[in-house]
Amino acid sequence: MKSYLKSEMARAAGVSYRTFQRWLQQQSEQLSQFGVMPRTQLIPAKAAQWICGQYGIDEGEL
């Protein structure tokens, strides 16, 4: 897995960027442990993998 932009991950999840942001807001405590802050645009690989697992995003679509 590699790093991804939030917009790429939102597209892979099939939701709007705004909806994806709301999803991430709900998990802000967990994501901060990965170094992802609300204004972070590039999601690190470990965080991207965790997000895919949490929201059922197929890593092959990224």
Number of C-alpha atoms within 10 A of each C-alpha: 12 11 13 17 14 18 17 15 23 19 15 16 19 12 13 13 16 11 12 18 16 12 14 18 14 10 12 15 12 15 20 12 10 16 13 19 15 12 7 11 12 14 22 17 14 14 21 24 18 15 19 16 12 10 11 10 20 13 14 7 10 16
